[in-house]
């Protein structure tokens, strides 16, 4: 990728990995537009004060109208989007019907919905689509004994990305599928977890490198992780 300023759109930017990734891209000189879900969460406002090249748009990835409005707003902020990074995701331990439907709406359909609405903004530039997945979505390597809804939502995301890859690779789009590792985050509660081995700042450094570095072969879809290891999915 060249040295001219490029634009990245990042979903799930409010906190955790999404917020850390916004900062990582900003520190490398990118124009960053973050999808904001929680207007009452103030960390994005602080980031705006630090960087003139950072902007936000309201975004609920589970709502088609919200995604359409976000795309329309982004059109006024940048001539095109070079890279789209889908971070937004949730996990609910209760596998009853409601939480499972919610996880599918956010983790699986959300990325597909966002790509569909943002594709017109990506016909120029780097045409790179990046997705945060999980080991929980690896069918061949699955070791969990519960969390059915989360595992199914991430496995379905992987299939969705594969289908997008099959459809869009011929048009010059390149793809990154990334497993961030076990990271202390806010995915389960309003309080950040403290038992995981990695912090958001740890995994976004590897993610940034993976997302912005061209590969010698872009015609094969692979999932990589925080240690640059390749995962079967």
N, C-alpha and C positions, 0 to 999 in steps of 0.2 A: 504494500500500500504506500502511496506517495506521501509527501510531507505537507501538502496543503491541508487546511483545516477541514475536517470531515464532520458529519453529523450522525449521531447515534440516538436512537429512540429506545428507552429502557422501561419496560413495564415493571410494576411492583417496586417502585423506587422509594417508597415511604421510609423504609427502615431495613435493618438487617443486610442481607446480601445485596439487595437492590440499591440501597443508599450507598453502601461501600463501593459498589461497581460504578455508580455515578461519579463518585469522588475520584476513583481510579482513572476513568476516562478523562475527567476534567484535568487531572494532574498531568496527563499526557497531551493536553492541548486540544481536545475534541470539543466541538459544540454538542452539548448534551441536552436532550429533552426527556424529562422523566414523567412517566405516567403515575399520577397521584390518586390514590384511593381514599386515604384518610385525611380529610382537610383539617382536622383538629390536631394532627400530629405535626410538630413544628420543626423537626430536624431539616426538612427540605427548605424551609424558609431561611434557616441559618446558612445552608449551602448556597442559596441564591445570593446572600450578602457577600459571600467569599468569592464567587465567580460570576462575572458578567456573561459568560458563555453558557450559563445554566438556566434553563427554563422548565416549567412544568405545565402539564395539562391534566385536567380531571379525567380519570379513567377507571371504569369498572369492567374488567375483561369478561365478566360473566353476562354482561348486558350489551346486546348488539347496538342499540341506539347510542349508548355511551361511547362505544368504540368508534362508531361513525362520526360522532361529534368531535372526538379526540383527533381523528384523522383530518377533519376539516380545519380544526384549530392549528394542527401542525403545518398544514399547507401555508398558513400565514407566517410561520416562524422560520421556515427553511425552504429553499428551492427544491430540495430532494433529501431523502434519507439514504445514507450510505449503508447503515447497519441497523438492524432491528434485533434487540436482545429481549427475550421473554423470560423474566424472572418470576413474575407473579405466581404464587402457589400457596395452597393451604393443606393442612393435614388435620383430620378429625379422628380421634380414636374410636368414637362411637360409630359402628358400622351399620346403624339402622338406615332406613331409606333416605331420610333427609340429608344427613351428612354425606352419604355416598353421592347423591345427586349434586350436592354443592361442590364436592371435590372434582367430579367430572366436568361440571360447568366451568370451573376455574382452571384446573390443571390440564384438561384435555381439550375441551372445546374452545376455551379462552385463547390459546395460542393460534389455533386455526382461524378463529374469528378475527384476531388482530392482523394476521398476515393477509387475509382476504381484503380487509379495508385499507391496509397500508401499501399493498402492492403498487397502486398507481403512483405512489410517492417514491418508489424504488426502481423506476425504469431507467434512471441514470445513476451514476456513482458506482459504488463497490458491489452492490447487490448481494449483501451477506445477511443470512438469517441465522440467528443463534438462539438456542433453547437450553434452559436449565432443566435437566431431567434428574434421575436418581437411580441408584442400584436397585431400589424397590421396583423399578420397571423392567429389570432384566429377567426375562422368563427363564432362560437357561441357567442363570446363576442365583435364582431366588432361594433365599434361606429363611425368610421370615415365616412365622406360623400364624400371624394374624394381620391386622391392618389391611384387610381385603380391599376396602375402598381406595386407599392411597395407592397400593400396588397396582390395582387395575387402572387407576387414572394415569399413572406414569407409564405403564406398559402401553396404554392406548395413545398417550402422547408420542411415544417412540414410533408407533405405527403411523400416526398422523404425520410426523416429520418425514418418515420414509416415503409416504405417498406424495408429500409436497416436494421432496427431493426428486422423485421420479417425474413429477410434472414440470418442475421449474428449472432443473439443472440445464436442460437444453436451451433455456433462455438466458443463460449466463449467471444464474444465481448459485452461490456457494453456501454450504451449510456447516454449522457447528452444533453438536449435541454434547452437553457437558454435565457430568456428575460432580457436584461440588464437594462431596465428602460429608461427613457428619459435622455440621456447623452449629454453633450456638446461635439461635435465632428466635424470632417471635412467632413462628409458624403455629404453635399450639396454644399459646396463652398471650396475654398482654404484657407478660414479664419475660424478658430475655432468658433463655436457658443458659445454664452454666456447666453442664456435664459433658459437652462434646469436646473432642480434641482440637477442633479448629475454630477460629474466629472468622467472621465475614471478611475481614481484611486479608486473611491468609489465602482464602480460596479465590478472591477476585484478582489477585496478582497472576495466578496461573490462568484464570479465565480470560483476563485481558490479553495475555500473550497468545492463548489459543485462538481467540476470536480475531485478533488483528494480524496474525502471521499467516501468510499464504502457504499452502501445502504443495508438495511436488505433484500430488495427484488429488484432484478435487472430485473425481468421478466415483468415489466410494464413500458412503456415509458410515462414519464411525462415532462411537461415544467414548470420550476421554474423561479423565478425572483430575483431581487436584495434584496427583503425582505424575501426571502425563502418561498414565497407563491407559490402555485401550480395553474397553469392556464389551462383552457380547451382550446384545439386547434382542 
